[in-house]
Amino acid sequence: MMLQFGCGITNLVSRTTRKAEDLTREELVAGRKLLEAKIGRYRPEILAVLGVGAYRNAFDRPKAEIGLQPETIGTTKIWVLPNPSGLNANYQIPDLTRLFAALLASAKVKGR
């Protein structure tokens, strides 16, 4: 149903883990390749990746920072946001709110 509203959710890796560090680089890269295929099919305006570590490994961008990325997948812009898991103590609710609001503001397009 989310696609009807122009939104979609997916995982880079389908298996559950206790923490992000439990995922291998190989799993993340394989997940990125599947994600790129989905982006080619659905052509979203923006991709939001939760977790800078996951993004760095999956997309081979070791120096990536939180926020809008300089690269795209086709015409799809890439945003990296902190993982909102309670295990991620680096970002508190006010930080998450500010960062997710910045993504939302960038997604607002004329006519929407």
C-alpha angles and dihedrals in degrees: 000000000000091000088065087064094045094257134113137177128206140153128240088218123025100208123089122241136181092235138006092251089067090072117088124229088240091057091049093048091049089050091051090055091053090046091052089055090052091049089052089053101043099027099208120193092228136021117202116199116196112216125037092216092054090048093048092052100038095046098033093239103134094175098046116138132203113280139039112353124222092230128069137196101237102310094333114115116222124222122185116206132178117268104256092215115135086237090067102084093169092082123047127196095272090051093048091047092052094047096045089046089055089055091048092049091052091050095056107106130182110275096025 
